[in-house]
Amino acid sequence: MKTTVALTLAGATLTVVLCSPALASMELAQKKSCMACHATDKKLVGPSYKDVAAKYAAQKDAVAMLAERIQKGSVPGKGNWGAIPMPANPQVSADEARQLASWVLSVK
């Protein structure tokens, strides 16, 4: 959910858009092409984020594991969700990968 705040200072109006962390993370997922293969609530090429969150909900190191998988991909022939491996996404930084992994795990 976006919240817009307009401020007037010395005759000039400044509009600030505040984004929730979830919205910012979804926008990051779109920017980094994650949404080409994944959707929030349905399987596309890869599993839905909702299914990923459910599968790894109790795993202590889930954020680190998913962040690494986002950057490096899955092992060819050993995809965790079927025969199609997840390709590496090297344009995603380590911080972005952690942000995306945390967001995916929050999807309900």
Steps between C-alpha positions, in 0.01 A plus 500: 500500500637841404441804714541843348586796721502857368704758686502874436821680581563863405238488225628178343318172529700185550327168447648199673384149423554255783509134400454202721793255512285235333417729209863602464606134493237409242621790284857371541386152392344652188809711429732198532279283271398257776135538401575357154511151657323545835168641619377569850223240506530271198763282336649634178836363387605488864298458819281773645651713773220381726612137448866588558410680824299200621774249414779689678302666785660290774853490355736713713738594217226553240586866426867421441422188295244677280722807459780277375263318265375834364854606415655167396199298384433137579714204402410385145307175508435541872232766506311502830170554319532271200721445199546866407786654702491862611755699301753723671407867527838677527354851465348459849733622775540309826291762685227486235500120512450506879220756463330288233542179703352662812207630298436160335494336842243756619251422222190331643 
